[in-house]
Amino acid sequence: MTAYLLLDHLLNFMAPAFFVALGLVFLARLAGLFFKSKRPQPQSLWVHIAIIFIANLGVLAAGLVFFGNDGKMPTYAALVLCAALCQWVLSGSHRT
């Protein structure tokens, strides 16, 4: 496998984790503006994206190890649940 193909495989493996994290954080911030949320956001936008992205990569890696190949639907379902749980904890909603 050439370096180009390895980089292509790694980027395609990480893409769902990144775009789920990016979309979730931006939509959560947009919903906070739309519904006039008074709750302060403790971390910056990029810190939220980075934390959710790293957690999502862990879920994808666990799915790869568990199933033996990537791209299984239960792994993507766990990815969405993990991202939602991380967003819930990072936004401080668990304290109310």
CNS distance restraints for C-alpha pairs under 8 A (distance, minus, plus):
assign (resid   1 and name CA) (resid   5 and name CA) 6.21 0.50 0.50
assign (resid   1 and name CA) (resid   6 and name CA) 6.54 0.50 0.50
assign (resid   2 and name CA) (resid   6 and name CA) 6.25 0.50 0.50
assign (resid   3 and name CA) (resid   7 and name CA) 6.08 0.50 0.50
assign (resid   4 and name CA) (resid   8 and name CA) 6.09 0.50 0.50
assign (resid   5 and name CA) (resid   9 and name CA) 6.10 0.50 0.50
assign (resid   6 and name CA) (resid  10 and name CA) 6.17 0.50 0.50
assign (resid   7 and name CA) (resid  11 and name CA) 6.06 0.50 0.50
assign (resid   8 and name CA) (resid  12 and name CA) 6.10 0.50 0.50
assign (resid   9 and name CA) (resid  13 and name CA) 6.05 0.50 0.50
assign (resid  10 and name CA) (resid  14 and name CA) 6.20 0.50 0.50
assign (resid  11 and name CA) (resid  15 and name CA) 5.91 0.50 0.50
assign (resid  12 and name CA) (resid  16 and name CA) 7.71 0.50 0.50
assign (resid  13 and name CA) (resid  70 and name CA) 7.83 0.50 0.50
assign (resid  14 and name CA) (resid  18 and name CA) 6.34 0.50 0.50
assign (resid  14 and name CA) (resid  57 and name CA) 6.69 0.50 0.50
assign (resid  15 and name CA) (resid  19 and name CA) 6.08 0.50 0.50
assign (resid  16 and name CA) (resid  20 and name CA) 5.92 0.50 0.50
assign (resid  17 and name CA) (resid  21 and name CA) 6.20 0.50 0.50
assign (resid  17 and name CA) (resid  53 and name CA) 5.54 0.50 0.50
assign (resid  17 and name CA) (resid  54 and name CA) 7.95 0.50 0.50
assign (resid  17 and name CA) (resid  56 and name CA) 5.09 0.50 0.50
assign (resid  17 and name CA) (resid  57 and name CA) 5.90 0.50 0.50
assign (resid  17 and name CA) (resid  60 and name CA) 7.66 0.50 0.50
assign (resid  17 and name CA) (resid  79 and name CA) 7.38 0.50 0.50
assign (resid  18 and name CA) (resid  22 and name CA) 6.04 0.50 0.50
assign (resid  18 and name CA) (resid  49 and name CA) 7.92 0.50 0.50
assign (resid  18 and name CA) (resid  53 and name CA) 5.41 0.50 0.50
assign (resid  18 and name CA) (resid  56 and name CA) 7.87 0.50 0.50
assign (resid  19 and name CA) (resid  23 and name CA) 5.88 0.50 0.50
assign (resid  20 and name CA) (resid  24 and name CA) 5.91 0.50 0.50
assign (resid  20 and name CA) (resid  53 and name CA) 7.93 0.50 0.50
assign (resid  20 and name CA) (resid  80 and name CA) 7.43 0.50 0.50
assign (resid  20 and name CA) (resid  83 and name CA) 7.44 0.50 0.50
assign (resid  21 and name CA) (resid  25 and name CA) 6.14 0.50 0.50
assign (resid  21 and name CA) (resid  49 and name CA) 5.49 0.50 0.50
assign (resid  21 and name CA) (resid  50 and name CA) 7.89 0.50 0.50
assign (resid  21 and name CA) (resid  52 and name CA) 5.55 0.50 0.50
assign (resid  21 and name CA) (resid  53 and name CA) 5.48 0.50 0.50
assign (resid  21 and name CA) (resid  56 and name CA) 7.79 0.50 0.50
assign (resid  21 and name CA) (resid  83 and name CA) 6.67 0.50 0.50
assign (resid  22 and name CA) (resid  26 and name CA) 6.19 0.50 0.50
assign (resid  22 and name CA) (resid  49 and name CA) 5.87 0.50 0.50
assign (resid  23 and name CA) (resid  27 and name CA) 5.95 0.50 0.50
assign (resid  24 and name CA) (resid  28 and name CA) 5.98 0.50 0.50
assign (resid  24 and name CA) (resid  83 and name CA) 7.69 0.50 0.50
assign (resid  24 and name CA) (resid  84 and name CA) 7.87 0.50 0.50
assign (resid  24 and name CA) (resid  87 and name CA) 7.83 0.50 0.50
assign (resid  25 and name CA) (resid  29 and name CA) 6.15 0.50 0.50
assign (resid  25 and name CA) (resid  45 and name CA) 7.36 0.50 0.50
assign (resid  25 and name CA) (resid  48 and name CA) 6.91 0.50 0.50
assign (resid  25 and name CA) (resid  49 and name CA) 6.43 0.50 0.50
assign (resid  25 and name CA) (resid  87 and name CA) 7.47 0.50 0.50
assign (resid  26 and name CA) (resid  30 and name CA) 6.09 0.50 0.50
assign (resid  27 and name CA) (resid  31 and name CA) 6.01 0.50 0.50
assign (resid  28 and name CA) (resid  32 and name CA) 6.12 0.50 0.50
assign (resid  29 and name CA) (resid  33 and name CA) 6.32 0.50 0.50
assign (resid  30 and name CA) (resid  34 and name CA) 6.09 0.50 0.50
assign (resid  31 and name CA) (resid  35 and name CA) 5.93 0.50 0.50
assign (resid  32 and name CA) (resid  36 and name CA) 5.80 0.50 0.50
assign (resid  32 and name CA) (resid  37 and name CA) 4.92 0.50 0.50
assign (resid  33 and name CA) (resid  37 and name CA) 6.37 0.50 0.50
assign (resid  41 and name CA) (resid  91 and name CA) 6.55 0.50 0.50
assign (resid  42 and name CA) (resid  91 and name CA) 7.74 0.50 0.50
assign (resid  43 and name CA) (resid  47 and name CA) 6.06 0.50 0.50
assign (resid  43 and name CA) (resid  48 and name CA) 6.60 0.50 0.50
assign (resid  44 and name CA) (resid  48 and name CA) 6.52 0.50 0.50
assign (resid  45 and name CA) (resid  49 and name CA) 6.42 0.50 0.50
assign (resid  46 and name CA) (resid  50 and name CA) 5.99 0.50 0.50
assign (resid  47 and name CA) (resid  51 and name CA) 6.12 0.50 0.50
assign (resid  48 and name CA) (resid  52 and name CA) 6.20 0.50 0.50
assign (resid  48 and name CA) (resid  87 and name CA) 7.74 0.50 0.50
assign (resid  48 and name CA) (resid  90 and name CA) 7.26 0.50 0.50
assign (resid  49 and name CA) (resid  53 and name CA) 5.87 0.50 0.50
assign (resid  50 and name CA) (resid  54 and name CA) 6.11 0.50 0.50
assign (resid  51 and name CA) (resid  55 and name CA) 6.28 0.50 0.50
assign (resid  51 and name CA) (resid  86 and name CA) 7.88 0.50 0.50
assign (resid  52 and name CA) (resid  56 and name CA) 6.01 0.50 0.50
assign (resid  52 and name CA) (resid  83 and name CA) 5.82 0.50 0.50
assign (resid  52 and name CA) (resid  86 and name CA) 6.12 0.50 0.50
assign (resid  52 and name CA) (resid  87 and name CA) 7.30 0.50 0.50
assign (resid  53 and name CA) (resid  57 and name CA) 6.16 0.50 0.50
assign (resid  54 and name CA) (resid  58 and name CA) 6.38 0.50 0.50
assign (resid  55 and name CA) (resid  59 and name CA) 6.47 0.50 0.50
assign (resid  55 and name CA) (resid  82 and name CA) 7.15 0.50 0.50
assign (resid  55 and name CA) (resid  83 and name CA) 7.40 0.50 0.50
assign (resid  55 and name CA) (resid  86 and name CA) 7.88 0.50 0.50
assign (resid  56 and name CA) (resid  60 and name CA) 6.23 0.50 0.50
assign (resid  56 and name CA) (resid  79 and name CA) 5.71 0.50 0.50
assign (resid  56 and name CA) (resid  82 and name CA) 6.68 0.50 0.50
assign (resid  56 and name CA) (resid  83 and name CA) 6.53 0.50 0.50
assign (resid  57 and name CA) (resid  61 and name CA) 6.06 0.50 0.50
assign (resid  58 and name CA) (resid  62 and name CA) 6.08 0.50 0.50
assign (resid  59 and name CA) (resid  63 and name CA) 6.15 0.50 0.50
assign (resid  59 and name CA) (resid  75 and name CA) 7.13 0.50 0.50
assign (resid  59 and name CA) (resid  78 and name CA) 6.90 0.50 0.50
assign (resid  59 and name CA) (resid  79 and name CA) 5.95 0.50 0.50
assign (resid  59 and name CA) (resid  82 and name CA) 7.54 0.50 0.50
assign (resid  60 and name CA) (resid  64 and name CA) 6.15 0.50 0.50
assign (resid  60 and name CA) (resid  70 and name CA) 7.47 0.50 0.50
assign (resid  60 and name CA) (resid  75 and name CA) 6.42 0.50 0.50
assign (resid  60 and name CA) (resid  76 and name CA) 7.71 0.50 0.50
assign (resid  60 and name CA) (resid  79 and name CA) 6.97 0.50 0.50
assign (resid  61 and name CA) (resid  65 and name CA) 6.24 0.50 0.50
assign (resid  62 and name CA) (resid  66 and name CA) 5.97 0.50 0.50
assign (resid  63 and name CA) (resid  67 and name CA) 5.81 0.50 0.50
assign (resid  63 and name CA) (resid  68 and name CA) 7.70 0.50 0.50
assign (resid  63 and name CA) (resid  69 and name CA) 7.71 0.50 0.50
assign (resid  63 and name CA) (resid  70 and name CA) 6.69 0.50 0.50
assign (resid  63 and name CA) (resid  72 and name CA) 7.74 0.50 0.50
assign (resid  63 and name CA) (resid  75 and name CA) 5.29 0.50 0.50
assign (resid  64 and name CA) (resid  68 and name CA) 5.29 0.50 0.50
assign (resid  64 and name CA) (resid  69 and name CA) 5.03 0.50 0.50
assign (resid  64 and name CA) (resid  70 and name CA) 4.94 0.50 0.50
assign (resid  65 and name CA) (resid  69 and name CA) 7.35 0.50 0.50
assign (resid  67 and name CA) (resid  72 and name CA) 7.74 0.50 0.50
assign (resid  70 and name CA) (resid  75 and name CA) 7.91 0.50 0.50
assign (resid  71 and name CA) (resid  75 and name CA) 7.11 0.50 0.50
assign (resid  71 and name CA) (resid  76 and name CA) 7.38 0.50 0.50
assign (resid  72 and name CA) (resid  76 and name CA) 6.71 0.50 0.50
assign (resid  73 and name CA) (resid  77 and name CA) 6.17 0.50 0.50
assign (resid  74 and name CA) (resid  78 and name CA) 6.13 0.50 0.50
assign (resid  75 and name CA) (resid  79 and name CA) 6.08 0.50 0.50
assign (resid  76 and name CA) (resid  80 and name CA) 6.32 0.50 0.50
assign (resid  77 and name CA) (resid  81 and name CA) 6.31 0.50 0.50
assign (resid  78 and name CA) (resid  82 and name CA) 5.94 0.50 0.50
assign (resid  79 and name CA) (resid  83 and name CA) 6.13 0.50 0.50
assign (resid  80 and name CA) (resid  84 and name CA) 6.13 0.50 0.50
assign (resid  81 and name CA) (resid  85 and name CA) 6.09 0.50 0.50
assign (resid  82 and name CA) (resid  86 and name CA) 6.10 0.50 0.50
assign (resid  83 and name CA) (resid  87 and name CA) 6.14 0.50 0.50
assign (resid  84 and name CA) (resid  88 and name CA) 6.07 0.50 0.50
assign (resid  85 and name CA) (resid  89 and name CA) 6.24 0.50 0.50
assign (resid  86 and name CA) (resid  90 and name CA) 5.98 0.50 0.50
assign (resid  87 and name CA) (resid  91 and name CA) 5.91 0.50 0.50
assign (resid  88 and name CA) (resid  92 and name CA) 6.48 0.50 0.50
assign (resid  88 and name CA) (resid  93 and name CA) 5.66 0.50 0.50
assign (resid  88 and name CA) (resid  94 and name CA) 6.71 0.50 0.50
assign (resid  89 and name CA) (resid  93 and name CA) 6.31 0.50 0.50
assign (resid  89 and name CA) (resid  94 and name CA) 6.04 0.50 0.50
assign (resid  92 and name CA) (resid  96 and name CA) 7.76 0.50 0.50
